[in-house]
Amino acid sequence: VRNGSSENPYKNPGAVTHIVTGSAGCIERHEYFTKNPPPWSAFHSSEYGYTRMKFANKTHLYVEQVSDDREGLVIDRFTLIKDHHGPYKN
């Protein structure tokens, strides 16, 4: 969300984009998300499933979250685009 665009936040972001994913098989001690996540937190799901990532080319990374609870339905997806690689500006 650091590129200043809410319409296309994953195109040339001005900072590192973290993708945190995990869907273990245990339902005990289930942790719930906060009700009002910060604006930089894009998506939350408590469903079991897995993440697929595909490097389309040197500039495009496609990511999707698949729900096992909904028989393989893709519940979130985005493409991270980085046209120029190198260090970020301060």
N, C-alpha and C positions, 0 to 999 in steps of 0.2 A: 504494500500500500504506500510505499515510499516514493513512488513516481509522481504523486500528486493527482492521480486519476482514479476516481471511484468507478468509472465505466470500464476501465481496462487495467486493473492494478497489477496484473502479472506480465505486462509488457515493459521490458527494460526497467525493472525495479531498481531503486537507488540504494538498496541495502540487501543483505542476505535474506532469502526466503526460506523459512524453516517449515518442513513438513513433518509433523509428529503423528505417527499412526501406530496403532496396535489393537489387535482384536484377539486376545487370548480366549481359550475355551472355557474358562471357569467363571461361573456366575456368582460366586461367593464374594462378599466384601465389595460389591459393585459401587464404584464411585460416581457421583453425579457431577455434572458441570455446573458452574456458577450461572445464575439466571441472566445476568447482564454481562456477557463477556466484553472485553475491550474491543474497540473498532478494528484493530489489526488482526483479530482472531476471526478467521473467515468461516469455518464450518465445524460443527460438532455432531457426533452421532454416538449413541450408546449401543448400536446394533453390532452384532458379530459379523465379521467379514474379513476382507483383505484389500490391499492396495496394489494396483497395477501401475507401473511406470514404463513409458516407452520413449526412448530418445529418438525423435523423428529425424533429427539432423543435428549439426553442431550448435544451432541456435534455439531449437524447440524441444521442450520436454513435456510430454503429455502425461497427466496423472489422473487416475480415477479411483474412487472408493466403491467397492462392490459389497453389497449386503448379502450375507448368507441367510439372515433372518427373512429376507424377501426373495429367496431363490435366485440369487445372482443379479438382482437389479442394481444398476449403477446409480448410487445415491448422491454422488458429487463428482465433478470433473473440472479440470482446468488445464490450460496450456501455459507453461512458463516460457516466455520468450526473452532471450538475452542476445541482442544483435551484436554487441561488442563485449568482449571478455577482458578482464583486467581488474585492478584494484578500484574500490569505491572511493568517491571523494568524501571528505569530512563534512 
